[in-house]
């Protein structure tokens, strides 16, 4: 799988990063296919230099950005931020739990109604 990820450069204690396209099994600072740009987290705001056209081209070919690279690509305006899948799953789970709770409440009310009906005739027959 082809990944868009960060390659660490710079001095010890002062990292700079290059945004590169690389095969997933290759090492972080090892072999890569192409350099797309750079990222300097020390500037305020962090400096991003990126060839957006090439990045879009690689993404259209199926390259998957790493989490850190995706954040940088979103900041640079190359891609749009994806809605978190976790929130969608949580909302779906909550909806399912609400339906299940309603079904339990309906079943409980029906059972209570049946129990009340069954005790009423017994009370009338004893008189």
N, C-alpha and C positions, 0 to 999 in steps of 0.2 A: 504494500500500500504506500502511496506517495503522501507525504505529510509536509505541511508548511509549518515550520517551527523555528525556534530561536537557537542561534549558535553563539555561545559565550566567547567574547574577546575582551581585550582591555587588560589593565594591570590587576595585580592581586589586591582585593579589597575595593576595586573600582571597576565593576563590570560594565561593559558595553555589549550590545547584542546585535547580531546580524539576522535578518529575517531570510531564511533560506528554504528551498524546496529540497527534500531529501527522502530517501527510502526509509521506512519506519524502522527496520532492524539495524540501520547504521547508527554509529555512536553519535552522541550529542554534538561533539566538536569534530566529528570525523568527516567522511565523504559526503558531499552534497551535489545536487544537480545544478542549481542556479541560485544566485543571490538576488533577492528581491529588494532589499533595502537595509536600513539600520534603525536601531532604537537606542536612545540614550536616556535612561531613567533618572539621571542626576540633574538634568536641566529642569527649570521650572517655567512652564509645564514641560513634561517629558518630550523630547524631540523625536519625531518619527519622520524618517525619510524613506519613501516607499515608491516603487514603480507599480502604481495601481493597476495599470492595464495588464501587465504581466501576471500580477496576482489574480486578477479576475480570470485570465486565460487559464491559469493552472487550476483554479477552483472549478471552472467549467469542464476541465478534463478529468475531474474527479479527485483532485488533491484535497485532503482533509486538514484543516488547520488545527494545531494543538490548542489547548485552552488559553495559554498566554498569547499565542500568535493571533487567535481569534479576537481577543480583547484589543490588540493593537490594530488589527484590520478594521474593527468596528470604529475605533477612535479616528482612524485615517479616512473613514467613509468608504472603504472598499466594499464592505458587506454590511448588511443590516443585522442588528442584534436579534438573535432568536429568542422567542419566549421560552423560559425554562420549562422543561418537560415535567419537572417535579410538581410545579404548581397545578398543571393540568391533571396529573394523576391524583393529587390531593383533592382537587375539586370533584373529580369523578368518584373517588372513594367516599367522600362526604355525602354525595348525592345517593350513592348506593346504601350507605348507612342510614340516611334519612328515610329512604323507601322501606328498608327492613324494619326500622323502628315503627313506622306507620302501620306496616303489616302486623307486627307483634301487638301493637295497641288495638288494632281492629279485632284480631283473634282473641285477645284478652277480654275485650268488651263483649264479644259474641259469647264467649264461654261464661262470663258472668251473667249475661242475660238468660242463657239456657239454664244455668244453675238456679237463678231466681224463679224461672217458670216452673222448674221441677219441684221446688220446695213449696210453692204456693198451693198446688192441688193437694199435697199431703197435709198441709195445715187445715184446709177446708174440710177434708174427709174426716179428720179427727173430731170435728164438732158434731 
